Amino acid sequence: MPLHSPVAVLFVAALAALPQPAGAQATKQEPPTPAAQQPFPELVERWLTTDQSDRDELDKTVLAILKEQKAGIAWLGQQLTSAAAKPPDARSKSIQTLTSHAVLEVLRRTRATDIVFVGQYDTLAPLQPFAGELLFTWLLATPDWYPHTHRIRLVAPLRDLQKQPPDEDRLEAVERLAANAEEPENLRRATAAMLWQWGHKQHGQRIVGALTAEAAEGDAEDRVQATLELADFHVLLREYKQAANAHRSAQTLAKGAGVTLRPIAWYAAACVHALLGDVERGIAALEECAKLQDTPDLDPSLRMAKTMFDSDPELAALRKHPRWNELVQRACAHAPEKVETGRTGR
């Protein structure tokens, strides 16, 4: 839906007054119950009759809607569809506010898992086109309350929801973001990968070229780091074969120069090989990761959480291997159940 559409204009007008979301504890997901059998529609109706100025009540309402996330999002999608079918009114604006905060909460919960994979934001699809409008607005016309340093968190959900190129104005705005040397490099790489997904590859090719050049010069440690960055960027591009080649190059460089790779580098390689169906190479990379994780004096900031090994869908192809349990047990002998640091720039 283009920015000049009636629903988008209504949303942008309401967005300016939207407060920054408060963090909330994620709720354990259970088998979904139909929305009609859940208490949250009544809670929403009560909230709609208030002046809606109580932030605690807003948060409580959003968390109630998302207690069973799939059903709650489906219900919100139905409300948005009904609102779009009639002239905008106070109720439709309030439903949009609830949906905006629900999207923020889903993004927060998803990021808190510390796991990154393609399609993990498909859960927001019932909120389309509203959710896409929301994310594009926060990315390209960022409101004052939304931290600019968090804009990169919007790119992955946009890629899942906006699989085809957007309208020309938005496409040009994303192009400008990717080309702007004053923007953070991680945001430029993420937006370049999104443009690549839409068939606009010039920014991604520029980054690949620059990283390839960096990987060929400097001391061994710098070359290893640049090669690992190249591997991560190929993953962002969803070019997994090239990513696997870059990981093998980094491993060869590191071995020859006596550079010790971090556990995350071997874990990322295992994920790529698993995505390609190369189980033996994936298990070999996981073994190296487990060896490092099993070192008692490893810097705690370099340890990866047990939840990543247990839950990451990118490792699915490795879980039936006879050595899987042994390697994960070794990898997690000293690992925390969960950490708050991100896995990669993906």
Secondary structure by P-SEA (a helix, b strand, c coil): cccccaaaaaaaaaaaacccbbbbccccccccccccccaaaaaaaaaaacccccaaaaaaaaaaaacccaaaaaaaaaaaaaaaaccccaaaaaaaaaaaaaaaaaaaaaaaaccccccccccccccaaaaaaaaaaaaccccccccccccccaaaaaaaaccccccaaaaaaaaaaaacccccaaaaaaaaaaaaaacccaaaaaaaaaaaaaaacccaaaaaaaaaaaaaaaaaacaaaaaaaaaaaaaaaaaaacccccaaaaaaaaaaaaaacaaaaaaaaaaaaaaaaaccccccccccccccccccccccccccccaaaaaaaaaacccccccccccccc
